[in-house]
Amino acid sequence: MSCKELRPAGVLARVESGELKLVDAAVLLGMSYRQSKRLAKRYREGGTQGLKHGSAGRESNRRKSKKFRERVLRLVGKKYSGEEGERFGPTLAAEHLASDDQVEVNAQTLRRWMLAEGLWSRARKRRLHRKRRERKEHVGELVQMDGSFHDWLHLRPAHS
């Protein structure tokens, strides 16, 4: 259970012990009195587990079918995969699936599927670090350069 779901358990335990009124608990939880009554009933009947969201652990009703997923991954494996430098990323693969194969699948969904199947990995392109200057021979040694035409540096001879 998440912390968000466990927070009301402490408040509702205080209500059950008589230490706190349900009206005050509703204010503490930031919900209406009616909602706090429903929550208190669920807590009374099921304890802490009664506060858990009812859809937790279930698959989404909007998920794609297993058959569709297998078909998409088969197409990606056959047409759009290869060595690390040659294979398509999920976004490009999703675009090609839509245009070439008439299979519409969201790029983020395809990314999750490809990661799970090992058809793609997040290989990041790293830039080379900037080249550092060479260290000076002596501690505190600096090169003093002046590109101006003005005689402001006292050791410099004046221009004629």
C-alpha positions as CSV (number, residue, x, y, z in Angstrom):
1,M,0.0,0.0,0.0
2,S,1.1,3.5,-0.7
3,C,1.7,6.2,2.0
4,K,-1.2,8.1,0.6
5,E,-3.5,5.1,1.4
6,L,-1.9,4.4,4.8
7,R,-2.2,8.0,6.2
8,P,-6.0,7.8,6.8
9,A,-5.5,4.5,8.7
10,G,-3.9,6.4,11.7
11,V,-6.6,9.0,11.7
12,L,-9.4,6.4,11.5
13,A,-7.8,4.4,14.3
14,R,-8.1,7.4,16.5
15,V,-11.7,7.7,15.5
16,E,-12.3,4.1,16.4
17,S,-10.7,4.5,19.8
18,G,-12.9,7.5,20.5
19,E,-10.0,9.9,20.7
20,L,-11.2,11.9,17.6
21,K,-14.6,12.6,16.1
22,L,-15.4,11.7,12.5
23,V,-16.1,15.4,11.6
24,D,-12.6,16.4,12.8
25,A,-11.1,13.4,11.0
26,A,-12.7,14.6,7.8
27,V,-11.0,18.0,8.2
28,L,-7.7,16.3,9.0
29,L,-7.9,14.1,5.9
30,G,-9.1,17.0,3.7
31,M,-12.3,15.3,2.6
32,S,-16.1,15.7,3.1
33,Y,-17.9,14.2,6.0
34,R,-19.8,11.8,3.8
35,Q,-16.5,10.6,2.2
36,S,-15.0,10.1,5.6
37,K,-18.0,8.1,6.7
38,R,-17.6,5.8,3.7
39,L,-13.9,5.5,4.4
40,A,-14.5,4.7,8.2
41,K,-17.0,2.0,7.2
42,R,-14.4,0.4,4.9
43,Y,-11.8,0.7,7.7
44,R,-14.2,-0.9,10.2
45,E,-15.0,-3.9,7.9
46,G,-11.5,-4.5,6.4
47,G,-9.0,-2.8,8.5
48,T,-6.0,-1.2,6.8
49,Q,-6.5,-3.5,3.8
50,G,-10.0,-2.0,3.4
51,L,-8.5,1.3,2.6
52,K,-6.5,-0.1,-0.3
53,H,-7.7,0.9,-3.8
54,G,-10.0,-1.7,-5.3
55,S,-8.2,-1.8,-8.6
56,A,-4.7,-2.3,-7.1
57,G,-3.0,-5.4,-8.5
58,R,-5.4,-5.9,-11.4
59,E,-4.6,-5.4,-15.1
60,S,-6.0,-2.3,-16.8
61,N,-9.3,-2.5,-18.7
62,R,-7.6,-0.5,-21.4
63,R,-4.7,-2.9,-22.0
64,K,-3.9,-4.3,-25.4
65,S,-4.7,-7.9,-26.1
66,K,-1.9,-10.5,-25.7
67,K,-2.3,-11.5,-29.4
68,F,-1.9,-7.9,-30.5
69,R,1.2,-7.4,-28.4
70,E,2.8,-10.6,-29.7
71,R,2.1,-9.5,-33.3
72,V,3.6,-6.1,-32.8
73,L,6.7,-7.5,-31.1
74,R,7.1,-10.1,-33.9
75,L,7.0,-7.3,-36.5
76,V,9.5,-5.2,-34.5
77,G,11.8,-8.1,-34.1
78,K,11.7,-9.1,-37.7
79,K,11.7,-5.6,-39.4
80,Y,13.0,-3.0,-37.0
81,S,15.6,-4.6,-34.8
82,G,19.3,-5.4,-35.3
83,E,22.6,-4.4,-33.9
84,E,22.6,-1.5,-31.3
85,G,23.6,1.2,-33.8
86,E,21.2,-0.1,-36.5
87,R,18.0,-0.9,-34.7
88,F,15.0,1.4,-34.5
89,G,14.0,3.1,-31.3
90,P,10.4,2.8,-30.0
91,T,9.3,6.1,-31.4
92,L,10.6,5.5,-34.9
93,A,9.4,1.8,-34.8
94,A,5.9,3.0,-33.8
95,E,5.8,5.5,-36.7
96,H,6.9,2.8,-39.2
97,L,4.4,0.3,-37.8
98,A,1.7,2.8,-38.4
99,S,2.7,3.8,-41.9
100,D,4.1,0.5,-43.3
101,D,2.1,-2.1,-41.4
102,Q,-1.1,-0.2,-40.5
103,V,-0.6,-1.1,-36.8
104,E,-1.3,1.7,-34.4
105,V,0.5,1.5,-31.1
106,N,1.6,4.3,-28.8
107,A,5.4,4.9,-28.7
108,Q,5.5,4.7,-24.9
109,T,3.6,1.5,-24.9
110,L,5.9,0.1,-27.5
111,R,8.9,1.3,-25.4
112,R,7.7,-0.7,-22.4
113,W,7.1,-3.8,-24.5
114,M,10.5,-3.6,-26.2
115,L,12.3,-3.1,-22.9
116,A,10.5,-6.1,-21.4
117,E,11.4,-8.3,-24.4
118,G,15.0,-7.1,-24.7
119,L,14.5,-5.7,-28.2
120,W,15.8,-2.2,-27.1
121,S,18.0,-0.8,-24.4
122,R,18.4,2.8,-23.4
123,A,21.9,3.4,-24.9
124,R,22.6,7.0,-24.3
125,K,24.9,8.9,-26.6
126,R,27.4,10.6,-24.4
127,R,29.3,13.7,-25.5
128,L,33.0,13.8,-25.1
129,H,34.1,15.8,-22.1
130,R,35.7,19.2,-22.9
131,K,39.5,19.1,-23.2
132,R,41.1,20.4,-20.0
133,R,44.1,22.8,-20.2
134,E,47.5,21.5,-19.2
135,R,48.6,22.1,-15.7
136,K,51.3,24.8,-15.0
137,E,54.7,23.7,-13.8
138,H,54.7,25.9,-10.7
139,V,51.9,26.5,-8.2
140,G,50.3,29.8,-8.8
141,E,51.9,30.4,-12.2
142,L,49.6,32.3,-14.5
143,V,50.1,33.6,-18.1
144,Q,49.3,37.2,-18.3
145,M,48.2,38.3,-21.7
146,D,46.9,41.7,-22.9
147,G,45.3,42.2,-26.3
148,S,44.5,45.9,-25.9
149,F,46.4,48.8,-27.4
150,H,46.2,50.9,-24.3
151,D,49.2,51.5,-22.0
152,W,47.4,50.4,-18.8
153,L,49.8,47.7,-17.8
154,H,52.7,49.5,-16.1
155,L,55.4,47.0,-17.2
156,R,54.5,47.3,-20.9
157,P,56.5,49.7,-23.1
158,A,54.3,52.4,-24.7
159,H,53.5,52.2,-28.4
160,S,54.9,54.9,-30.7
